[in-house]
C-alpha cells in the first residue's frame, strides 16, 4: 500500500501584511526571485506567489499572500485568514512588516494584526520585519522598539533590506523552519494513524 504520508508534498502558507510602501512586495520578490525593482508597483488587493523548496530532502510548496497595504483592503486579511484556518493546513506563517524610517507604519502594525480577528493563537507562527535598514540616516524605529513589539505578539524579529538583500533569506527561512518544526508533530501523528512502515 502506498505511503501517502511520506510521498505527500507539504504546503506552507504565509501571509505578509503591513502598511503601503513598507516593502512587502519587494521582500517577497527578493526571497522568491532574488531580484529588487526600484519601481515596484503597489499591490492591488492581494497577490499570491509560489516557491518550491527542498528541506531535509523533503519537497515543500510555499504559497505566499502579499496583501495590499491600503486601508480599504484590510478586510482581505481576515478573509484570507478564515480561508486558511478552515483548510486542512491548520498552521500558517504571518509576517508583519514595517518601514524603519516611518513611525506610522510601525504604529499601525497593531491594527493590521487585530484585523485578523484571531481566536486561536496556536494556529500561527509569526515574525515581525523592520525593512529598509539600508536607509540608515533616516531610521526612526530602533531595534529595541522592534524587539519589544515582537515580544508582545510572541513573534520572531528581523531587520532587513530588500534593496540590498540584507537578512531577507534568513527571515523567511527562519519562519519556514519554525513552521516545519511545529508540523513535525503532525507528521508523527500521521505515521501513527496510517501505521507507516
Buried (B, 14 or more C-beta within 10 A) or exposed (E): EEEEBEEEEBBBBBBBBBBBBBBBBBBBBBBBEEEBEEEBEEBEEBBEBEBEBEEEEEEBEBBBBBBBBBEEBBEBBBEBBEEBBEEEBEBBBBBBBBBBBBEEBBEBBEEBBEBBEBEEEEBBBBBBBBBBBBBEEEBBBEEEBBBEBBEEBEBBBBBBBBBBBBBBEEBBEBBBEBBBEEBEEEBEEBBEEEEEE
